[in-house]
Amino acid sequence: QLLELLEIPQLMETCMRNHYYDEALDLVEYSHVLQRKHPDVQVLQGVVEEVQRSSRQMRTMLLHTLRTSVQLPTCLQVIGHLRRMKAFSEAELRMHFLQCRNAWLQGVVHEIPTPNPYSFLSKLTDIYRVHLFDIVTQYRAIFTNDTTETSRSTGDGVILFDWIVERVHAYLEIVSQTLPLVNDGSFLANLLEQCMYCAMSLGRVGVD
């Protein structure tokens, strides 16, 4: 039994390496139970400290996952693991989610080639149309109570709204700087049509 106890940190590292986060969290909870039962056992304290270090590393890994190209099922799993870890409040989880998804979105934007202003704005608008829609949809599926009276009274309800406003302002700033470089009338008409399409798409998720 002592040998099994000493193997917990190594077992947790293996679980994390293979993305078995539920099993890793089971080990975290088990170590906490043992710590409460045997608070004076020094060997156990060392095991718990190692588990806690691994737990912090796992939290970083989970947040990093949200900075990649992930779909809703993965987002739900990641937030579920973070909730189980009880590392953040619900408001903090909302903020971390949007910060991570925003970091990924910015990375996608930065990869757009810039030499051709028309091509740049066209791709930028498509990216905002597709990925803002996805992020808002993901957020609302995960944080289903974000529009309730309680969440609004605690300030949680404005987190998504503030983030969207910030992203729209960033988009408009880029457009205002780049649009004067597009001189062809047909190109301008195409960009206007894309912008209207983007607005209609976001309107479907309440971002009128």
Contacts in CASP RR format, 6 or more apart in sequence:
PFRMAT RR
TARGET T0000
AUTHOR 0000-0000-0000
METHOD contacts of the structure
MODEL  1
QLLELLEIPQLMETCMRNHYYDEALDLVEYSHVLQRKHPDVQVLQGVVEE
VQRSSRQMRTMLLHTLRTSVQLPTCLQVIGHLRRMKAFSEAELRMHFLQC
RNAWLQGVVHEIPTPNPYSFLSKLTDIYRVHLFDIVTQYRAIFTNDTTET
SRSTGDGVILFDWIVERVHAYLEIVSQTLPLVNDGSFLANLLEQCMYCAM
SLGRVGVD
2 43 0 8 1.000
5 34 0 8 1.000
5 43 0 8 1.000
5 44 0 8 1.000
5 47 0 8 1.000
6 43 0 8 1.000
6 47 0 8 1.000
8 27 0 8 1.000
8 30 0 8 1.000
8 31 0 8 1.000
8 47 0 8 1.000
8 50 0 8 1.000
8 51 0 8 1.000
9 47 0 8 1.000
9 50 0 8 1.000
9 51 0 8 1.000
9 54 0 8 1.000
11 27 0 8 1.000
12 24 0 8 1.000
12 27 0 8 1.000
12 28 0 8 1.000
12 51 0 8 1.000
12 54 0 8 1.000
13 54 0 8 1.000
14 20 0 8 1.000
15 21 0 8 1.000
15 23 0 8 1.000
15 24 0 8 1.000
15 27 0 8 1.000
16 24 0 8 1.000
16 54 0 8 1.000
16 57 0 8 1.000
16 58 0 8 1.000
16 61 0 8 1.000
21 58 0 8 1.000
21 62 0 8 1.000
21 77 0 8 1.000
21 81 0 8 1.000
22 81 0 8 1.000
24 54 0 8 1.000
24 55 0 8 1.000
24 58 0 8 1.000
25 81 0 8 1.000
25 84 0 8 1.000
25 85 0 8 1.000
27 51 0 8 1.000
28 51 0 8 1.000
28 52 0 8 1.000
28 55 0 8 1.000
28 85 0 8 1.000
31 47 0 8 1.000
31 48 0 8 1.000
31 51 0 8 1.000
32 48 0 8 1.000
34 44 0 8 1.000
34 47 0 8 1.000
34 48 0 8 1.000
35 44 0 8 1.000
35 45 0 8 1.000
35 48 0 8 1.000
38 44 0 8 1.000
55 85 0 8 1.000
58 81 0 8 1.000
58 85 0 8 1.000
59 82 0 8 1.000
59 85 0 8 1.000
59 87 0 8 1.000
62 78 0 8 1.000
62 81 0 8 1.000
62 82 0 8 1.000
63 82 0 8 1.000
63 96 0 8 1.000
63 100 0 8 1.000
64 100 0 8 1.000
65 74 0 8 1.000
65 78 0 8 1.000
66 75 0 8 1.000
66 78 0 8 1.000
66 96 0 8 1.000
66 97 0 8 1.000
66 100 0 8 1.000
66 101 0 8 1.000
66 104 0 8 1.000
67 100 0 8 1.000
67 101 0 8 1.000
67 103 0 8 1.000
67 104 0 8 1.000
68 104 0 8 1.000
69 104 0 8 1.000
70 78 0 8 1.000
72 137 0 8 1.000
72 138 0 8 1.000
72 141 0 8 1.000
75 97 0 8 1.000
75 138 0 8 1.000
75 141 0 8 1.000
75 142 0 8 1.000
76 141 0 8 1.000
76 142 0 8 1.000
79 93 0 8 1.000
79 97 0 8 1.000
79 142 0 8 1.000
82 88 0 8 1.000
82 93 0 8 1.000
82 96 0 8 1.000
83 93 0 8 1.000
88 96 0 8 1.000
90 143 0 8 1.000
90 156 0 8 1.000
91 154 0 8 1.000
91 155 0 8 1.000
91 156 0 8 1.000
91 159 0 8 1.000
93 143 0 8 1.000
94 139 0 8 1.000
94 143 0 8 1.000
94 146 0 8 1.000
94 156 0 8 1.000
94 159 0 8 1.000
94 160 0 8 1.000
95 159 0 8 1.000
97 139 0 8 1.000
97 142 0 8 1.000
97 143 0 8 1.000
98 135 0 8 1.000
98 139 0 8 1.000
98 159 0 8 1.000
98 160 0 8 1.000
98 163 0 8 1.000
101 135 0 8 1.000
101 138 0 8 1.000
101 139 0 8 1.000
102 163 0 8 1.000
102 167 0 8 1.000
105 127 0 8 1.000
105 131 0 8 1.000
105 132 0 8 1.000
105 135 0 8 1.000
105 167 0 8 1.000
108 127 0 8 1.000
108 131 0 8 1.000
109 124 0 8 1.000
109 127 0 8 1.000
112 120 0 8 1.000
112 123 0 8 1.000
112 124 0 8 1.000
112 127 0 8 1.000
113 119 0 8 1.000
113 120 0 8 1.000
114 120 0 8 1.000
117 178 0 8 1.000
117 179 0 8 1.000
117 181 0 8 1.000
117 182 0 8 1.000
118 182 0 8 1.000
118 184 0 8 1.000
118 187 0 8 1.000
118 190 0 8 1.000
118 191 0 8 1.000
120 178 0 8 1.000
121 174 0 8 1.000
121 175 0 8 1.000
121 178 0 8 1.000
121 179 0 8 1.000
121 182 0 8 1.000
121 191 0 8 1.000
122 190 0 8 1.000
122 191 0 8 1.000
122 194 0 8 1.000
124 171 0 8 1.000
124 174 0 8 1.000
124 175 0 8 1.000
125 171 0 8 1.000
125 191 0 8 1.000
125 194 0 8 1.000
125 195 0 8 1.000
125 198 0 8 1.000
126 194 0 8 1.000
126 198 0 8 1.000
128 167 0 8 1.000
128 171 0 8 1.000
128 198 0 8 1.000
129 194 0 8 1.000
129 197 0 8 1.000
129 198 0 8 1.000
129 201 0 8 1.000
129 202 0 8 1.000
130 201 0 8 1.000
132 164 0 8 1.000
132 167 0 8 1.000
132 202 0 8 1.000
132 207 0 8 1.000
133 201 0 8 1.000
133 202 0 8 1.000
133 204 0 8 1.000
133 205 0 8 1.000
136 160 0 8 1.000
136 164 0 8 1.000
136 202 0 8 1.000
136 205 0 8 1.000
136 206 0 8 1.000
136 207 0 8 1.000
137 205 0 8 1.000
139 146 0 8 1.000
139 160 0 8 1.000
140 146 0 8 1.000
140 160 0 8 1.000
140 205 0 8 1.000
143 156 0 8 1.000
143 160 0 8 1.000
145 151 0 8 1.000
146 156 0 8 1.000
146 157 0 8 1.000
146 159 0 8 1.000
146 160 0 8 1.000
147 157 0 8 1.000
151 157 0 8 1.000
152 158 0 8 1.000
164 207 0 8 1.000
175 195 0 8 1.000
179 188 0 8 1.000
179 191 0 8 1.000
182 188 0 8 1.000
182 191 0 8 1.000
202 208 0 8 1.000
END
